Amino acid sequence: MAIPVSNDIVIIGAGLAGLTLALSLHAEGIPCTIYDLRVPNRTVGGALMLAPNALRVLDSLSLYSRLQPLGWSFSTLTYQNEAHETTGSYDFGVPVKHGYAALRIYRDALLTEIRAAAEERGIPIQHGHRFSHVVSESADEGVEFAFEDGTTRRASLLVGADGIHSTVRGYVCPDLASGPQYSGLVAAVGAVDRANVKFPEGGEKVFEQPVTLQGQHGAMVFAPQTADGSEFLIGRQFPYPEQDHAGWKALIARKDEVEALLRRDEATWPELVQSALRNLKREKLNVWAYYVIPKLARWTSEMGRVVIVGDSSHAIPPTAGQGATQAFEDGASLATLVAKLPEGANWSEALQWWQGMRQERVDQVLNLTNRLNNARAPKEERDKLPMDNLWQSDGQEDLGWLYNYQVKETVMDWIERKKGAETQEV
């Protein structure tokens, strides 16, 4: 008799994807263990935006109430030209329409709280373990895998949540010729205290929400990112030559160079931008290189006992606030599938449907993200693009498809339809 998939689940990676999956499984009464290479004592820089579809998943895990006070809640990003005239907007989460306002929160704070919740709920997290390879896999008996120290472990299901440079992905997709692909874009970001920003006369209130200033050389983004709104992110994106891992790390360490990237063309920007650039917090200067994963033929092994989620299976640039969000949806949907699929159901068929459902969703998000990225390009480049390739806030499209998505209900609906179809066949 086949070992149930839910018997003993192992997750590789204690980042946002792995921790949220573990909490989702725990909420369904399914045991799991997380293994991670690193001890959680390093600082993970930068803040991120969580849209309503992320917050809905976190709320279902009793996390929203402890996270919301740690960040800055907002609803809309406003586009302005260099004269501070409003040219458009983008809804990140309007409570009356989407149930939640969006939340900008430091990644460290988010990880710390989610990790604490996992520990409070008794989910084992084993640090200092580097996954090596799958030893053997059976559709009936699960999977055996090894760590780099030579020890082995069996699991009913192995889930790779080990990030964009995933090792588990190498087993699921052995034919993938290359790893992550560089998009050609980087974001240079910094932070500045609100008190040091010279706002346009009568225009400070607009900056209680994120603002994208569109100029001749691209766009500069301002976004409050602390609970009291006293600190702003300031950032811009632009093409940059690809570096290897050591090269990116060295660039981030060269704070003078990162600052110069942010401040290039400084004189062409209005005083608001110039005042922020003069007062950047050196320790918070950073660079994010935008990498993507080529569309994968498989997110699961042929025998169905190894699965990849989050950045391991899809990597989404942060522009629409959907990178971590889609990882949360992966975890919530997979946990629901494991918990609710009837005993004796075809697990391989269920996984195939799950991947198709998630891939379709990711494709929609990537399309939106690309249009938002194009809206940040220099005016000369924007003018060359077809209108369909740019975010158009005039007659803003309804983003309910994105923010009001019921990820668990989507899985349950499919399971119920399958039950109904099988009953009719009998």
C-alpha positions as a printed NumPy array, in Angstrom:
array([[  0.   ,   0.   ,   0.   ],
       [  1.32 ,   3.457,  -0.919],
       [  2.6  ,   5.731,   1.837],
       [  0.256,   8.755,   2.062],
       [  1.788,  11.973,   0.737],
       [  0.85 ,  13.679,   4.023],
       [  2.699,  11.153,   6.188],
       [  6.043,  12.933,   6.694],
       [  6.659,  16.05 ,   4.625],
       [ 10.099,  17.659,   4.432],
       [ 10.625,  21.237,   3.258],
       [ 14.036,  22.446,   2.096],
       [ 14.348,  26.166,   2.841],
       [ 13.245,  28.281,   5.796],
       [ 12.531,  31.443,   3.829],
       [  9.129,  32.998,   3.264],
       [  7.921,  30.211,   0.94 ],
       [  9.031,  27.334,   3.154],
       [  7.792,  28.815,   6.419],
       [  4.386,  29.746,   4.997],
       [  3.947,  26.278,   3.501],
       [  4.862,  24.726,   6.847],
       [  2.339,  26.906,   8.678],
       [ -0.332,  26.08 ,   6.093],
       [  0.318,  22.353,   6.533],
       [  0.258,  22.727,  10.316],
       [ -3.108,  24.493,  10.089],
       [ -4.406,  21.375,   8.312],
       [ -2.967,  19.071,  10.968],
       [ -0.202,  17.752,   8.684],
       [  3.286,  17.268,  10.182],
       [  6.361,  18.588,   8.436],
       [ 10.001,  19.406,   9.103],
       [ 12.007,  22.283,   7.616],
       [ 15.715,  22.006,   6.834],
       [ 17.771,  25.088,   6.037],
       [ 21.426,  25.774,   5.376],
       [ 21.676,  28.98 ,   7.371],
       [ 21.254,  29.823,  11.018],
       [ 18.838,  32.812,  11.197],
       [ 21.318,  35.36 ,  12.517],
       [ 22.011,  37.397,   9.391],
       [ 20.248,  40.543,   8.319],
       [ 18.144,  40.297,   5.172],
       [ 18.055,  43.804,   3.768],
       [ 15.225,  45.813,   2.323],
       [ 11.471,  46.014,   2.611],
       [  8.762,  44.519,   0.422],
       [  5.144,  45.2  ,  -0.407],
       [  2.476,  42.675,   0.527],
       [ -0.715,  42.917,  -1.515],
       [ -4.173,  41.848,  -0.279],
       [ -3.849,  38.345,  -1.739],
       [ -0.717,  37.847,   0.408],
       [ -2.364,  39.317,   3.49 ],
       [ -5.414,  37.066,   3.039],
       [ -3.159,  33.981,   3.225],
       [ -1.292,  35.384,   6.229],
       [ -4.538,  36.315,   7.952],
       [ -5.8  ,  32.737,   7.544],
       [ -2.682,  31.687,   9.495],
       [ -3.364,  34.259,  12.288],
       [ -0.345,  36.326,  11.24 ],
       [ -1.841,  39.522,   9.844],
       [ -2.652,  41.046,  13.232],
       [  0.944,  40.678,  14.395],
       [  2.469,  41.889,  11.113],
       [  0.292,  44.91 ,  10.311],
       [  1.605,  47.088,  13.193],
       [  5.187,  46.516,  12.001],
       [  4.766,  48.125,   8.574],
       [  3.099,  50.944,   6.674],
       [ -0.373,  50.318,   5.278],
       [ -1.356,  52.061,   2.044],
       [ -3.773,  51.702,  -0.849],
       [ -2.531,  53.441,  -3.985],
       [  0.678,  54.278,  -5.801],
       [  0.482,  57.66 ,  -7.542],
       [  2.351,  58.535, -10.722],
       [  3.632,  62.129, -11.023],
       [  5.594,  64.005, -13.647],
       [  8.545,  66.249, -12.84 ],
       [  6.163,  69.149, -12.131],
       [  4.436,  66.974,  -9.458],
       [  1.278,  66.77 , -11.528],
       [ -0.603,  63.499, -11.054],
       [ -0.562,  61.48 , -14.259],
       [ -1.999,  58.18 , -13.078],
       [ -2.316,  55.651, -10.265],
       [ -2.088,  51.962,  -9.427],
       [ -4.134,  50.298,  -6.679],
       [ -2.054,  48.111,  -4.396],
       [ -4.992,  47.261,  -2.133],
       [ -8.163,  49.223,  -1.383],
       [ -9.935,  47.751,   1.682],
       [-13.485,  48.42 ,   0.44 ],
       [-12.692,  46.592,  -2.81 ],
       [-10.048,  44.075,  -1.823],
       [-10.501,  43.452,   1.901],
       [ -7.09 ,  44.807,   2.911],
       [ -4.808,  47.752,   2.335],
       [ -1.35 ,  46.767,   1.114],
       [  1.479,  46.599,   3.639],
       [  5.093,  47.662,   3.194],
       [  7.258,  45.903,   5.764],
       [ 10.934,  45.186,   6.276],
       [ 11.8  ,  41.671,   5.108],
       [ 13.653,  40.972,   8.361],
       [ 10.582,  41.839,  10.423],
       [  8.379,  39.656,   8.238],
       [ 10.715,  36.666,   8.395],
       [ 11.222,  37.034,  12.137],
       [  7.486,  37.002,  12.863],
       [  6.692,  34.097,  10.533],
       [  9.6  ,  32.085,  11.908],
       [  8.475,  32.83 ,  15.465],
       [  4.958,  31.641,  14.627],
       [  6.354,  28.38 ,  13.253],
       [  8.404,  27.818,  16.394],
       [  5.459,  28.676,  18.651],
       [  3.371,  26.06 ,  16.845],
       [  6.013,  23.391,  17.295],
       [  7.132,  23.071,  13.678],
       [ 10.675,  21.598,  13.674],
       [ 13.241,  23.787,  11.898],
       [ 16.667,  22.196,  11.511],
       [ 19.437,  24.65 ,  10.627],
       [ 22.892,  23.952,   9.221],
       [ 21.718,  21.316,   6.73 ],
       [ 22.603,  21.728,   3.044],
       [ 20.519,  19.588,   0.68 ],
       [ 22.664,  17.565,  -1.716],
       [ 20.634,  15.234,  -3.93 ],
       [ 17.779,  12.786,  -4.219],
       [ 18.967,   9.217,  -3.612],
       [ 15.827,   7.415,  -4.754],
       [ 12.14 ,   8.061,  -5.342],
       [  9.117,   5.815,  -5.531],
       [  5.551,   6.744,  -6.338],
       [  4.439,   4.42 ,  -3.532],
       [  7.19 ,   4.706,  -0.951],
       [  8.184,   8.348,  -1.079],
       [ 11.647,   9.803,  -1.491],
       [ 15.08 ,   9.374,   0.046],
       [ 17.5  ,  12.278,  -0.145],
       [ 20.938,  13.222,   1.13 ],
       [ 22.547,  16.207,   2.79 ],
       [ 26.058,  17.36 ,   1.951],
       [ 27.416,  15.829,   5.169],
       [ 26.471,  12.393,   3.821],
       [ 23.462,  11.757,   6.055],
       [ 20.21 ,  10.669,   4.432],
       [ 16.534,  11.142,   5.225],
       [ 13.271,   9.7  ,   3.931],
       [ 10.081,  11.699,   3.363],
       [  6.62 ,  11.075,   2.002],
       [  6.942,  14.361,   0.082],
       [ 10.001,  16.565,  -0.439],
       [  9.284,  20.225,  -1.189],
       [ 12.011,  22.506,  -2.511],
       [ 11.461,  26.023,  -1.22 ],
       [ 15.153,  26.822,  -1.547],
       [ 14.94 ,  29.961,  -3.616],
       [ 15.878,  31.152,  -7.059],
       [ 19.164,  29.19 ,  -7.02 ],
       [ 17.321,  26.028,  -5.938],
       [ 19.229,  22.754,  -5.728],
       [ 16.031,  20.708,  -5.52 ],
       [ 14.981,  22.18 ,  -8.894],
       [ 17.962,  20.399, -10.457],
       [ 16.293,  17.065,  -9.701],
       [ 12.821,  18.091, -10.853],
       [ 14.119,  19.739, -14.049],
       [ 17.412,  17.989, -14.908],
       [ 17.193,  19.157, -18.525],
       [ 17.116,  22.843, -17.629],
       [ 20.186,  24.139, -19.45 ],
       [ 20.699,  27.135, -17.225],
       [ 19.583,  28.482, -13.918],
       [ 17.985,  31.867, -13.349],
       [ 18.129,  34.266, -16.282],
       [ 19.147,  37.865, -15.781],
       [ 16.511,  40.341, -16.982],
       [ 19.111,  43.018, -17.662],
       [ 17.646,  45.32 , -14.998],
       [ 18.729,  46.227, -11.492],
       [ 17.116,  48.366,  -8.847],
       [ 19.343,  50.676,  -6.823],
       [ 17.611,  51.544,  -3.563],
       [ 18.231,  53.597,  -0.48 ],
       [ 16.427,  55.061,   2.489],
       [ 15.936,  58.602,   3.726],
       [ 14.22 ,  60.122,   6.742],
       [ 11.01 ,  61.986,   5.949],
       [ 12.336,  64.971,   7.88 ],
       [ 15.165,  65.359,   5.352],
       [ 12.944,  65.422,   2.27 ],
       [ 11.922,  68.793,   0.816],
       [  8.353,  68.24 ,  -0.346],
       [  6.666,  70.453,  -2.93 ],
       [  4.573,  73.176,  -1.322],
       [  1.235,  71.714,  -0.276],
       [  2.18 ,  68.312,  -1.699],
       [  3.427,  66.356,   1.298],
       [  0.133,  64.532,   1.907],
       [  0.39 ,  62.742,  -1.452],
       [  3.583,  61.113,  -0.179],
       [  1.744,  59.298,   2.598],
       [  1.278,  56.733,  -0.192],
       [  4.01 ,  55.496,  -2.565],
       [  4.753,  57.825,  -5.461],
       [  6.535,  57.141,  -8.744],
       [  8.051,  60.289, -10.236],
       [  8.456,  59.831, -13.983],
       [ 11.24 ,  61.874, -15.539],
       [ 13.182,  61.99 , -18.767],
       [ 15.731,  59.489, -17.414],
       [ 13.272,  56.99 , -15.962],
       [ 11.328,  56.796, -12.746],
       [ 12.162,  57.378,  -9.099],
       [ 10.034,  55.582,  -6.511],
       [  9.27 ,  56.93 ,  -3.047],
       [  7.516,  54.694,  -0.491],
       [  7.036,  54.948,   3.296],
       [  8.404,  51.77 ,   4.876],
       [  8.31 ,  52.085,   8.653],
       [  5.313,  51.775,  10.946],
       [  5.327,  55.492,  11.731],
       [  6.053,  56.573,   8.14 ],
       [  9.206,  58.37 ,   9.203],
       [ 11.431,  56.63 ,   6.665],
       [ 11.106,  56.445,   2.883],
       [ 12.458,  54.017,   0.357],
       [ 13.892,  55.797,  -2.661],
       [ 14.785,  53.693,  -5.656],
       [ 15.143,  53.503,  -9.413],
       [ 15.744,  50.751, -11.961],
       [ 17.939,  50.698, -15.042],
       [ 19.966,  48.351, -17.269],
       [ 23.235,  47.062, -15.802],
       [ 25.777,  44.441, -16.959],
       [ 25.288,  41.034, -15.391],
       [ 27.663,  40.027, -12.59 ],
       [ 28.397,  36.656, -11.061],
       [ 27.475,  36.055,  -7.417],
       [ 30.761,  37.492,  -6.179],
       [ 30.373,  40.495,  -8.468],
       [ 26.9  ,  41.389,  -7.19 ],
       [ 28.056,  40.974,  -3.606],
       [ 31.045,  43.235,  -4.244],
       [ 28.849,  45.879,  -5.899],
       [ 26.492,  45.98 ,  -2.906],
       [ 29.511,  46.424,  -0.625],
       [ 30.748,  49.415,  -2.654],
       [ 28.342,  51.934,  -1.127],
       [ 29.868,  54.899,  -2.941],
       [ 29.152,  53.213,  -6.287],
       [ 25.589,  52.311,  -5.308],
       [ 25.002,  55.893,  -4.219],
       [ 26.429,  57.14 ,  -7.518],
       [ 23.995,  54.895,  -9.401],
       [ 21.086,  56.423,  -7.533],
       [ 22.384,  59.969,  -7.938],
       [ 23.281,  59.91 , -11.611],
       [ 21.367,  62.575, -13.515],
       [ 20.619,  64.109, -10.105],
       [ 20.471,  67.651, -11.431],
       [ 17.637,  66.776, -13.837],
       [ 15.279,  65.82 , -11.002],
       [ 13.079,  68.183,  -8.959],
       [ 14.224,  69.393,  -5.559],
       [ 12.222,  66.707,  -3.751],
       [ 14.404,  64.006,  -5.325],
       [ 17.607,  65.985,  -4.941],
       [ 16.969,  66.573,  -1.231],
       [ 16.402,  62.851,  -0.69 ],
       [ 19.538,  61.91 ,  -2.632],
       [ 21.619,  64.323,  -0.531],
       [ 20.472,  62.599,   2.656],
       [ 20.654,  58.885,   1.857],
       [ 21.364,  56.512,   4.736],
       [ 24.62 ,  54.9  ,   3.665],
       [ 24.038,  51.647,   5.563],
       [ 20.761,  51.024,   3.715],
       [ 22.051,  51.449,   0.168],
       [ 21.457,  48.272,  -1.805],
       [ 21.163,  46.781,  -5.282],
       [ 18.618,  44.192,  -6.399],
       [ 19.286,  42.392,  -9.654],
       [ 16.124,  41.198, -11.386],
       [ 16.404,  37.517, -12.262],
       [ 13.673,  35.309, -13.648],
       [ 13.221,  31.559, -13.976],
       [ 12.511,  30.303, -17.514],
       [  9.035,  28.826, -17.718],
       [  9.465,  25.29 , -16.416],
       [  7.897,  22.218, -17.971],
       [  7.62 ,  20.656, -14.528],
       [  7.265,  21.819, -10.939],
       [  7.06 ,  18.206,  -9.78 ],
       [  9.101,  15.055, -10.298],
       [  7.749,  12.345, -12.571],
       [  6.779,  10.196,  -9.589],
       [  5.185,  13.092,  -7.741],
       [  7.099,  12.857,  -4.488],
       [  9.255,  15.963,  -5.085],
       [  7.732,  19.423,  -5.652],
       [  9.188,  22.929,  -5.946],
       [  7.48 ,  26.166,  -4.861],
       [  8.129,  29.896,  -4.672],
       [ 11.224,  31.302,  -6.353],
       [ 12.408,  27.741,  -6.985],
       [  9.668,  27.377,  -9.614],
       [  9.008,  30.994, -10.609],
       [ 10.763,  34.244,  -9.777],
       [  8.81 ,  37.46 , -10.13 ],
       [ 10.343,  40.969, -10.037],
       [  9.013,  43.006,  -7.095],
       [  7.32 ,  45.808,  -9.038],
       [  3.736,  44.625,  -8.478],
       [  4.357,  43.404,  -4.938],
       [  3.711,  39.807,  -6.03 ],
       [  7.024,  37.985,  -5.579],
       [  6.523,  36.775,  -2.007],
       [  2.761,  36.848,  -2.511],
       [  2.822,  34.152,  -5.174],
       [  5.045,  32.013,  -2.938],
       [  2.399,  32.335,  -0.208],
       [ -0.277,  31.249,  -2.682],
       [  1.875,  28.26 ,  -3.702],
       [  2.12 ,  27.136,  -0.095],
       [ -1.532,  27.651,   0.769],
       [ -2.744,  25.848,  -2.353],
       [ -0.34 ,  22.911,  -2.035],
       [ -1.206,  22.427,   1.649],
       [ -4.915,  22.446,   0.801],
       [ -4.375,  19.898,  -1.965],
       [ -2.416,  17.577,   0.359],
       [ -4.992,  17.914,   3.138],
       [ -8.247,  17.731,   1.204],
       [ -7.564,  15.338,  -1.663],
       [ -9.584,  12.202,  -0.885],
       [ -7.757,   9.019,   0.061],
       [ -7.08 ,   6.948,  -3.022],
       [ -7.286,   9.906,  -5.407],
       [ -4.753,  10.174,  -8.21 ],
       [ -1.942,  12.29 ,  -6.723],
       [ -0.087,  12.677, -10.035],
       [ -3.232,  13.982, -11.724],
       [ -3.831,  16.38 ,  -8.833],
       [ -0.27 ,  17.716,  -9.05 ],
       [ -0.585,  18.206, -12.793],
       [ -3.741,  20.271, -12.274],
       [ -2.112,  22.215,  -9.417],
       [  0.912,  23.159, -11.519],
       [ -1.297,  24.265, -14.416],
       [ -3.458,  26.354, -12.123],
       [ -0.447,  28.001, -10.482],
       [  1.411,  28.557, -13.773],
       [ -1.592,  30.298, -15.324],
       [ -1.749,  32.583, -12.3  ],
       [  1.983,  33.331, -12.413],
       [  1.789,  34.106, -16.142],
       [ -0.937,  36.69 , -15.469],
       [  1.157,  38.277, -12.721],
       [  4.271,  38.384, -14.902],
       [  2.332,  40.141, -17.655],
       [  1.168,  42.787, -15.197],
       [  4.669,  43.121, -13.708],
       [  6.239,  43.662, -17.119],
       [  3.748,  46.427, -17.944],
       [  4.508,  48.144, -14.634],
       [  8.257,  47.809, -15.229],
       [  7.854,  49.37 , -18.672],
       [  6.048,  52.305, -17.078],
       [  9.273,  53.04 , -15.163],
       [ 11.417,  53.247, -18.304],
       [ 12.78 ,  56.579, -19.568],
       [ 10.24 ,  58.567, -21.575],
       [ 12.073,  57.984, -24.85 ],
       [ 11.783,  54.21 , -24.348],
       [  8.172,  54.351, -23.126],
       [  7.16 ,  56.276, -26.233],
       [  8.409,  53.43 , -28.454],
       [  6.321,  50.751, -26.738],
       [  2.82 ,  49.657, -27.791],
       [  0.156,  50.84 , -25.358],
       [ -0.649,  47.226, -24.45 ],
       [  2.887,  46.873, -23.061],
       [  2.434,  49.712, -20.563],
       [  0.357,  50.005, -17.428],
       [ -2.5  ,  52.378, -18.215],
       [ -4.125,  53.929, -15.168],
       [ -6.72 ,  55.803, -17.23 ],
       [ -9.804,  53.661, -16.814],
       [ -7.683,  51.492, -14.501],
       [ -8.347,  47.825, -15.074],
       [-10.131,  45.946, -12.309],
       [ -7.473,  44.239, -10.199],
       [-10.006,  42.134,  -8.343],
       [ -8.724,  39.103, -10.298],
       [ -5.412,  39.603,  -8.499],
       [ -6.324,  40.779,  -5.013],
       [ -9.621,  38.984,  -4.341],
       [ -8.315,  35.586,  -5.372],
       [ -9.437,  32.784,  -3.04 ],
       [ -6.558,  30.355,  -3.324],
       [ -7.81 ,  27.645,  -0.954],
       [-11.321,  27.784,  -2.378],
       [ -9.9  ,  27.361,  -5.886],
       [ -8.335,  24.058,  -4.834],
       [-11.454,  22.909,  -2.999],
       [-13.636,  23.725,  -6.02 ],
       [-11.473,  21.511,  -8.232],
       [-11.594,  18.655,  -5.724],
       [-15.376,  18.903,  -5.497],
       [-15.707,  18.947,  -9.286],
       [-13.547,  15.838,  -9.507],
       [-15.684,  14.077,  -6.929],
       [-18.824,  15.015,  -8.854],
       [-17.407,  13.809, -12.167],
       [-16.309,  10.492, -10.656],
       [-19.74 ,   9.989,  -9.059],
       [-21.429,  10.521, -12.416],
       [-19.107,   8.003, -14.073],
       [-20.04 ,   5.382, -11.467]])
